[in-house]
Amino acid sequence: MRTALALILVAATSSTGCATLFNGQRNRLHIFSASGLRSVTEQGRNVPFILSPDNDGSFEVELDQGRPHELTVRTGGGAHTVRTSTSLGAGWVVLDVFVHMIICPIVDAATGAWFSFDPVRLVDTPESQRRELPVPPPSRGAIELEPIPVAPWSAPAS
């Protein structure tokens, strides 16, 4: 019975890629914000989000992994424009090569299962520390600076 179960498990993992089989959360974007999330929109459409069940203080947004996204994230500290990016999970590639050198890498590369969204960390400035930056005065032309001596043997001309 155990050998039959082991053979079924080996056949299942060798006919699909490891990342395709085990990486079920690759289409979730984790957003970290100390002030919490108020809303997430993409092109004017609200995107639902949940508090991450990992209990790490992040929020999860489920997105289509096949294309890049530009999100507007409103937090307690303001609005942020976020462009998503993905990264290759090198561990999935190595595991695929060890399990089955031909089929697993082809399946995972074709399905995009090796890739996952990079987490987004938002830094909000507290309301008490926000201030407007002063506008610099307009420039009045080129400013010429005096040469600076960089060694004792290059004395400035007098």
Secondary structure by P-SEA (a helix, b strand, c coil): caaaaaaaaaaaaaaccccccccccccbbbbbbcccccccccccbbbbbccccccccbbbbbccccbbbbbbbbcccbbbbbbbbbbbcaaaaaaaaaaccccaaaaaaaacccccccbbbbbbcccccccccccccccccbbbbccccccccccccc
